[in-house]
Amino acid sequence: MNMPGNPVYNPLTEKTNFTFASKSASNATIAFVYIYVMTFALTWACVAWVYPPELFTTGSRSRGTSMTSATNWFVVSFEISLCKRVED
C-alpha cells in the first residue's frame, strides 16, 4: 500500500524516498530532523569525546583517548555494517 507519507524503497538507487501529501508536511519533517540533530549534538554527542580524556591520568591521556576514539568509530562502523546487511 503506497500512501502519502510512507517510505518507498527504490531498489535501482538503493535509497528510500518519502512522499508527503503537502509541502508544509515535508518542510516540518525536515525542520524537526534538524532540531533533533542539533539537540543531540549539543547534549549527548560530546560524551564520547569529552569524558574519556578526563578518566585517564596525564601520562596515559593521549593513548587512552586514542583508544576510546578508535573504539567509538569501530562500534559505529560495525553497527552500520550490520544495518546494511539487514536491509539486503
N, C-alpha and C positions, 0 to 999 in steps of 0.2 A: 504494500500500500504506500503510495508516494503522495504525501500531503505536504502542503507548505509548512516549512519549519523543521521538517525531518531531514536528517543527513542522508545523502545519496552517495554511495561509493562508486567511483568510476574506475573499473579495472584497467582501462587503457593508460590513464595517467597515474594510477595508484594513489589517488587523492580522494578525500571525502569533501563533497560540496554541500553547502547548506543553501536552501532556498527559503525565503521568507515571504509572507503574504504582503508585507508592506515595507517600504523603505525605512520608516521610523523604527520598526522592529529590528531591522538589520543594524541600524545605527545604534540602537540601545544595547544590542548584544555586543557590538564592538566596544562601546564605551564601558560596559561592565567588565569585559575581559581586561581592558587596560587598567581599570580601577583595581581589579583583583591582583594583577601582576604588580602594580605599584605598591599596593598594601603588603603583599608578600615580600617584595624586595626590601621594603623599609623595616620589616619586622623580623621574619624568620630566616630570610636568605643569608643574613650575615652570620648566623650561628656557626656554620661550618668554617668560616674564615676568621672570626674574632675569638671564639672560645679556645680552640686548640693551642694557639700561642701562649695563652695565659696559664695553661695547665703544666707547661714544661718549664724547667729551670732555664736560666740564661744560657748555660753551656750547651744544653741539648735542644734549645728552642728551634733553631733552624732545621735540624734533622727531624725533629718531631712534627713541625709544621709541614714540612715537605711530605712526610709520610701520611699525615691526615688529609692533606690536599689530594695526594695521589689516590688514597683510598676513596675519598669522596667522588672523584672523577671516575674511578673504576666502577664503583657501585652504580652510579647514574648510567654509565655506558652499558653496563651489564643489564640493568633493568630495561633500558630502551631496546636492547637487542632481544630480550625476552618478549617485549610487547610486539615487536615486528614479527616474531615467529608465531605469535598467537593470531595475528591478522591473516597470515598466509593460510 
